[in-house]
Each structure stands twice: as structure tokens, then as C-alpha cells.
Amino acid sequence: MRVPTSTTVAIAVLTASVWSTTCPAQSATAYPSKPVKVIVGFPPASGADIMARVIAQRVGDALGQQFPVDNRPGAGSSIGAGIVAKS
């Protein structure tokens, strides 16, 4: 039985894509390996700060790493955005 060329190519592409996505995952190191700083562009005790702290706590518990929250209010959150852009 002769297999059409397009089917052969499709199977080869599918096999290559599955193989290429599973190999790097096996050799990857655990992320994050050090604490991840969460920058909030609003003052402490604001709604955004409270939500960031709740999310950081839950993500930290799930990943087993610390996620400290750093408030950088001012200039309509531009200060915090600038710090994130430079990181």
C-alpha cells in the first residue's frame, strides 16, 4: 500500500514537534531558583497592593518560593513600570 506524500510529511512534522517540546522540559531546571520580586505601582494598603499580596502568597505556596511585594507608587504608576522595564 502506498502512503500519500502529504500524510507522510504531516506525520513527520507532528513527530518532530512533539519530540522538540518534550526534550527541553526533561532537562529544564526548577523555576524559580531565587525569590521573585513583585512590583506594585500603587501605595501600600490599596486594592492593587492587597490583590498582589494575596496572589504572591498563593503563587509562592504553589511554587515553593518567596514572592516579596515591593510598592513603588507615584507618577501614575510610571515609577513602578519603569523599574519593571529596566529589570
DRENTORKOL-3810 file (N, C-alpha, C; in nm, 4 decimals):
REM DRENTORKOL-3810
@n.u->0.0847; n.v->-0.1179; n.w->0.0000; ca.u->0.0000; ca.v->0.0000; ca.w->0.0000; c.u->0.0890; c.v->0.1239; c.w->0.0000
@n.u->0.0556; n.v->0.2180; n.w->-0.0828; ca.u->0.1333; ca.v->0.3415; ca.w->-0.0955; c.u->0.0703; c.v->0.4503; c.w->-0.0086
@n.u->0.1526; n.v->0.5131; n.w->0.0768; ca.u->0.1060; ca.v->0.6207; ca.w->0.1638; c.u->0.1270; c.v->0.7533; c.w->0.0910
@n.u->0.0240; n.v->0.8379; n.w->0.0853; ca.u->0.0398; ca.v->0.9674; ca.w->0.0179; c.u->0.1513; c.v->1.0503; c.w->0.0824
@n.u->0.2186; n.v->1.1289; n.w->0.0020; ca.u->0.3301; ca.v->1.2105; ca.w->0.0487; c.u->0.2856; c.v->1.3115; c.w->0.1534
@n.u->0.1698; n.v->1.3706; n.w->0.1360; ca.u->0.1235; ca.v->1.4707; ca.w->0.2326; c.u->0.1005; c.v->1.4085; c.w->0.3703
@n.u->0.0539; n.v->1.2845; n.w->0.3740; ca.u->0.0344; ca.v->1.2165; ca.w->0.5017; c.u->0.1687; c.v->1.1880; c.w->0.5682
@n.u->0.2659; n.v->1.1467; n.w->0.4896; ca.u->0.3990; ca.v->1.1198; ca.w->0.5429; c.u->0.4615; c.v->1.2461; c.w->0.6000
@n.u->0.4481; n.v->1.3554; n.w->0.5284; ca.u->0.5021; ca.v->1.4830; ca.w->0.5751; c.u->0.4309; c.v->1.5269; c.w->0.7028
@n.u->0.2998; n.v->1.5121; n.w->0.7077; ca.u->0.2239; ca.v->1.5517; ca.w->0.8263; c.u->0.2658; c.v->1.4701; c.w->0.9486
@n.u->0.2863; n.v->1.3410; n.w->0.9302; ca.u->0.3295; ca.v->1.2560; ca.w->1.0414; c.u->0.4699; c.v->1.2951; c.w->1.0868
@n.u->0.5582; n.v->1.3249; n.w->0.9926; ca.u->0.6945; ca.v->1.3655; ca.w->1.0275; c.u->0.6952; c.v->1.4972; c.w->1.1042
@n.u->0.6146; n.v->1.5933; n.w->1.0605; ca.u->0.6074; ca.v->1.7228; ca.w->1.1283; c.u->0.5494; c.v->1.7065; c.w->1.2687
@n.u->0.4449; n.v->1.6274; n.w->1.2812; ca.u->0.3839; ca.v->1.6037; ca.w->1.4119; c.u->0.4825; c.v->1.5357; c.w->1.5071
@n.u->0.5533; n.v->1.4362; n.w->1.4585; ca.u->0.6516; ca.v->1.3668; ca.w->1.5411; c.u->0.7634; c.v->1.4610; c.w->1.5849
@n.u->0.8126; n.v->1.5420; n.w->1.4933; ca.u->0.9198; ca.v->1.6363; ca.w->1.5262; c.u->0.8736; c.v->1.7404; c.w->1.6270
@n.u->0.7501; n.v->1.7890; n.w->1.6117; ca.u->0.7021; ca.v->1.8913; ca.w->1.7048; c.u->0.6812; c.v->1.8340; c.w->1.8445
@n.u->0.6291; n.v->1.7138; n.w->1.8542; ca.u->0.6106; ca.v->1.6512; ca.w->1.9855; c.u->0.7462; c.v->1.6239; c.w->2.0496
@n.u->0.8407; n.v->1.5744; n.w->1.9738; ca.u->0.9735; ca.v->1.5452; ca.w->2.0266; c.u->1.0442; c.v->1.6722; c.w->2.0726
@n.u->1.0312; n.v->1.7801; n.w->1.9963; ca.u->1.1014; ca.v->1.9041; ca.w->2.0314; c.u->1.0424; c.v->1.9716; c.w->2.1545
@n.u->0.9160; n.v->1.9494; n.w->2.1834; ca.u->0.8561; ca.v->2.0120; ca.w->2.3015; c.u->0.8793; c.v->1.9318; c.w->2.4284
@n.u->0.9021; n.v->1.8023; n.w->2.4175; ca.u->0.9211; ca.v->1.7221; ca.w->2.5382; c.u->1.0660; c.v->1.7156; c.w->2.5826
@n.u->1.1609; n.v->1.7235; n.w->2.4938; ca.u->1.3031; ca.v->1.7123; ca.w->2.5311; c.u->1.3516; c.v->1.8270; c.w->2.6195
@n.u->1.3248; n.v->1.9540; n.w->2.5881; ca.u->1.3725; ca.v->2.0610; ca.w->2.6765; c.u->1.3101; c.v->2.0555; c.w->2.8159
@n.u->1.1881; n.v->2.0077; n.w->2.8254; ca.u->1.1216; ca.v->2.0022; ca.w->2.9553; c.u->1.1896; c.v->1.9021; c.w->3.0485
@n.u->1.2483; n.v->1.7996; n.w->2.9933; ca.u->1.3141; ca.v->1.6997; ca.w->3.0759; c.u->1.4436; c.v->1.7516; c.w->3.1359
@n.u->1.5107; n.v->1.8421; n.w->3.0665; ca.u->1.6385; ca.v->1.8921; ca.w->3.1157; c.u->1.6283; c.v->2.0290; c.w->3.1824
@n.u->1.5093; n.v->2.0835; n.w->3.1910; ca.u->1.4917; ca.v->2.2169; ca.w->3.2482; c.u->1.5110; c.v->2.2141; c.w->3.3995
@n.u->1.5671; n.v->2.3222; n.w->3.4524; ca.u->1.5826; ca.v->2.3336; ca.w->3.5971; c.u->1.4543; c.v->2.3897; c.w->3.6567
@n.u->1.4412; n.v->2.3756; n.w->3.7854; ca.u->1.3209; ca.v->2.4243; ca.w->3.8531; c.u->1.3174; c.v->2.5767; c.w->3.8506
@n.u->1.2023; n.v->2.6310; n.w->3.8168; ca.u->1.1836; ca.v->2.7764; ca.w->3.8183; c.u->1.0871; c.v->2.8085; c.w->3.9296
@n.u->1.1035; n.v->2.9071; n.w->4.0026; ca.u->1.2162; ca.v->2.9986; ca.w->4.0134; c.u->1.3196; c.v->2.9441; c.w->4.1109
@n.u->1.4443; n.v->2.9760; n.w->4.0872; ca.u->1.5509; ca.v->2.9278; ca.w->4.1747; c.u->1.5839; c.v->3.0285; c.w->4.2851
@n.u->1.5294; n.v->3.1489; n.w->4.2774; ca.u->1.5503; ca.v->3.2512; ca.w->4.3805; c.u->1.4216; c.v->3.3327; c.w->4.3941
@n.u->1.4069; n.v->3.4121; n.w->4.5007; ca.u->1.2842; ca.v->3.4903; ca.w->4.5188; c.u->1.2553; c.v->3.5825; c.w->4.4000
@n.u->1.1271; n.v->3.5960; n.w->4.3684; ca.u->1.0819; ca.v->3.6804; ca.w->4.2579; c.u->1.0140; c.v->3.8032; c.w->4.3171
@n.u->1.0653; n.v->3.9212; n.w->4.2859; ca.u->1.0099; ca.v->4.0455; ca.w->4.3403; c.u->0.8882; c.v->4.0877; c.w->4.2571
@n.u->0.7776; n.v->4.1154; n.w->4.3253; ca.u->0.6553; ca.v->4.1629; ca.w->4.2605; c.u->0.6486; c.v->4.3139; c.w->4.2803
@n.u->0.6509; n.v->4.3896; n.w->4.1713; ca.u->0.6460; ca.v->4.5359; ca.w->4.1774; c.u->0.5009; c.v->4.5805; c.w->4.1628
@n.u->0.4548; n.v->4.6619; n.w->4.2576; ca.u->0.3194; ca.v->4.7184; ca.w->4.2535; c.u->0.3336; c.v->4.8694; c.w->4.2449
@n.u->0.2713; n.v->4.9297; n.w->4.1463; ca.u->0.2833; ca.v->5.0736; ca.w->4.1240; c.u->0.1855; c.v->5.1576; c.w->4.2033
@n.u->0.1341; n.v->5.1042; n.w->4.3109; ca.u->0.0369; ca.v->5.1753; ca.w->4.3932; c.u->0.0812; c.v->5.1708; c.w->4.5388
@n.u->0.0289; n.v->5.2610; n.w->4.6234; ca.u->0.0721; ca.v->5.2654; ca.w->4.7637; c.u->0.0266; c.v->5.1425; c.w->4.8427
@n.u->0.0932; n.v->5.1163; n.w->4.9555; ca.u->0.0521; ca.v->5.0051; ca.w->5.0412; c.u->-0.0923; c.v->5.0222; c.w->5.0887
@n.u->-0.1587; n.v->4.9121; n.w->5.1110; ca.u->-0.2976; ca.v->4.9049; ca.w->5.1576; c.u->-0.3984; c.v->4.9475; c.w->5.0523
@n.u->-0.3559; n.v->4.9650; n.w->4.9281; ca.u->-0.4515; ca.v->4.9930; ca.w->4.8204; c.u->-0.5072; c.v->4.8595; c.w->4.7704
@n.u->-0.6097; n.v->4.8669; n.w->4.6896; ca.u->-0.6695; ca.v->4.7448; ca.w->4.6358; c.u->-0.5705; c.v->4.6625; c.w->4.5548
@n.u->-0.4895; n.v->4.7298; n.w->4.4740; ca.u->-0.3900; ca.v->4.6594; ca.w->4.3926; c.u->-0.2846; c.v->4.5924; c.w->4.4807
@n.u->-0.2455; n.v->4.6582; n.w->4.5889; ca.u->-0.1460; ca.v->4.6014; ca.w->4.6800; c.u->-0.2006; c.v->4.4771; c.w->4.7493
@n.u->-0.3238; n.v->4.4848; n.w->4.7957; ca.u->-0.3841; ca.v->4.3710; ca.w->4.8647; c.u->-0.3963; c.v->4.2519; c.w->4.7705
@n.u->-0.4421; n.v->4.2765; n.w->4.6476; ca.u->-0.4538; ca.v->4.1680; ca.w->4.5497; c.u->-0.3172; c.v->4.1099; c.w->4.5151
@n.u->-0.2170; n.v->4.1951; n.w->4.4997; ca.u->-0.0824; ca.v->4.1469; ca.w->4.4681; c.u->-0.0287; c.v->4.0595; c.w->4.5804
@n.u->-0.0548; n.v->4.0972; n.w->4.7042; ca.u->-0.0065; ca.v->4.0181; ca.w->4.8176; c.u->-0.0776; c.v->3.8830; c.w->4.8264
@n.u->-0.2071; n.v->3.8817; n.w->4.7994; ca.u->-0.2815; ca.v->3.7552; ca.w->4.8011; c.u->-0.2308; c.v->3.6631; c.w->4.6904
@n.u->-0.2153; n.v->3.7173; n.w->4.5705; ca.u->-0.1679; ca.v->3.6370; ca.w->4.4576; c.u->-0.0246; c.v->3.5906; c.w->4.4814
@n.u->0.0616; n.v->3.6789; n.w->4.5306; ca.u->0.2010; ca.v->3.6419; ca.w->4.5565; c.u->0.2098; c.v->3.5310; c.w->4.6611
@n.u->0.1259; n.v->3.5370; n.w->4.7616; ca.u->0.1262; ca.v->3.4333; ca.w->4.8650; c.u->0.0862; c.v->3.2982; c.w->4.8068
@n.u->-0.0186; n.v->3.2967; n.w->4.7270; ca.u->-0.0663; ca.v->3.1702; ca.w->4.6700; c.u->0.0309; c.v->3.1130; c.w->4.5673
@n.u->0.0875; n.v->3.1987; n.w->4.4845; ca.u->0.1855; ca.v->3.1514; ca.w->4.3861; c.u->0.3104; c.v->3.1013; c.w->4.4578
@n.u->0.3521; n.v->3.1725; n.w->4.5614; ca.u->0.4681; ca.v->3.1294; ca.w->4.6390; c.u->0.4469; c.v->2.9945; c.w->4.7053
@n.u->0.3273; n.v->2.9727; n.w->4.7581; ca.u->0.2963; ca.v->2.8433; ca.w->4.8189; c.u->0.2968; c.v->2.7324; c.w->4.7143
@n.u->0.2437; n.v->2.7619; n.w->4.5960; ca.u->0.2363; ca.v->2.6609; ca.w->4.4904; c.u->0.3739; c.v->2.6263; c.w->4.4344
@n.u->0.4620; n.v->2.7258; n.w->4.4216; ca.u->0.5935; ca.v->2.7031; ca.w->4.3612; c.u->0.7042; c.v->2.6800; c.w->4.4636
@n.u->0.6740; n.v->2.7011; n.w->4.5911; ca.u->0.7746; ca.v->2.6798; ca.w->4.6945; c.u->0.8851; c.v->2.7846; c.w->4.6948
@n.u->0.8511; n.v->2.9062; n.w->4.6611; ca.u->0.9492; ca.v->3.0147; ca.w->4.6565; c.u->0.8835; c.v->3.1418; c.w->4.7090
@n.u->0.9645; n.v->3.2374; n.w->4.7535; ca.u->0.9108; ca.v->3.3633; ca.w->4.8045; c.u->0.8832; c.v->3.4597; c.w->4.6895
@n.u->0.7750; n.v->3.5356; n.w->4.7028; ca.u->0.7383; ca.v->3.6402; ca.w->4.6087; c.u->0.7138; c.v->3.7686; c.w->4.6876
@n.u->0.8199; n.v->3.8392; n.w->4.7295; ca.u->0.8006; ca.v->3.9624; ca.w->4.8074; c.u->0.7395; c.v->4.0729; c.w->4.7221
@n.u->0.6487; n.v->4.1487; n.w->4.7822; ca.u->0.5809; ca.v->4.2582; ca.w->4.7124; c.u->0.6533; c.v->4.3884; c.w->4.7438
@n.u->0.6890; n.v->4.4639; n.w->4.6397; ca.u->0.7603; ca.v->4.5911; ca.w->4.6527; c.u->0.6713; c.v->4.7016; c.w->4.5958
@n.u->0.6246; n.v->4.7915; n.w->4.6830; ca.u->0.5389; ca.v->4.9019; ca.w->4.6390; c.u->0.6240; c.v->5.0174; c.w->4.5892
@n.u->0.5948; n.v->5.0658; n.w->4.4679; ca.u->0.6638; ca.v->5.1811; ca.w->4.4087; c.u->0.5592; c.v->5.2778; c.w->4.3543
@n.u->0.4872; n.v->5.3482; n.w->4.4439; ca.u->0.3823; ca.v->5.4387; ca.w->4.3975; c.u->0.4397; c.v->5.5683; c.w->4.3417
@n.u->0.3579; n.v->5.6376; n.w->4.2669; ca.u->0.3954; ca.v->5.7702; ca.w->4.2185; c.u->0.3914; c.v->5.7811; c.w->4.0678
@n.u->0.3663; n.v->5.9031; n.w->4.0222; ca.u->0.3646; ca.v->5.9371; ca.w->3.8796; c.u->0.2685; c.v->5.8492; c.w->3.8012
@n.u->0.1537; n.v->5.8209; n.w->3.8607; ca.u->0.0537; ca.v->5.7403; ca.w->3.7910; c.u->0.1034; c.v->5.6011; c.w->3.7583
@n.u->0.1796; n.v->5.5418; n.w->3.8470; ca.u->0.2388; ca.v->5.4082; ca.w->3.8338; c.u->0.3554; c.v->5.4022; c.w->3.7362
@n.u->0.4008; n.v->5.5158; n.w->3.6857; ca.u->0.5134; ca.v->5.5168; ca.w->3.5916; c.u->0.6441; c.v->5.4758; c.w->3.6579
@n.u->0.6594; n.v->5.5045; n.w->3.7857; ca.u->0.7822; ca.v->5.4673; ca.w->3.8561; c.u->0.7937; c.v->5.3150; c.w->3.8629
@n.u->0.6865; n.v->5.2499; n.w->3.9028; ca.u->0.6868; ca.v->5.1035; ca.w->3.9078; c.u->0.7040; c.v->5.0419; c.w->3.7706
@n.u->0.6379; n.v->5.0990; n.w->3.6700; ca.u->0.6512; ca.v->5.0471; ca.w->3.5338; c.u->0.7935; c.v->5.0638; c.w->3.4821
@n.u->0.8581; n.v->5.1743; n.w->3.5180; ca.u->0.9966; ca.v->5.1960; ca.w->3.4768; c.u->1.0917; c.v->5.0952; c.w->3.5388
@n.u->1.0676; n.v->5.0612; n.w->3.6644; ca.u->1.1514; ca.v->4.9620; ca.w->3.7317; c.u->1.1339; c.v->4.8254; c.w->3.6660
@n.u->1.0108; n.v->4.7916; n.w->3.6332; ca.u->0.9853; ca.v->4.6638; ca.w->3.5663; c.u->1.0507; c.v->4.6620; c.w->3.4282
@n.u->1.0436; n.v->4.7731; n.w->3.3561; ca.u->1.1019; ca.v->4.7790; ca.w->3.2221; c.u->1.2536; c.v->4.7645; c.w->3.2253
@n.u->1.3178; n.v->4.8139; n.w->3.3304; ca.u->1.4639; ca.v->4.8061; ca.w->3.3399; c.u->1.5131; c.v->4.6726; c.w->3.3941
@n.u->1.4232; n.v->4.5924; n.w->3.4474; ca.u->1.4675; ca.v->4.4653; ca.w->3.5066; c.u->1.4977; c.v->4.3606; c.w->3.4024
END
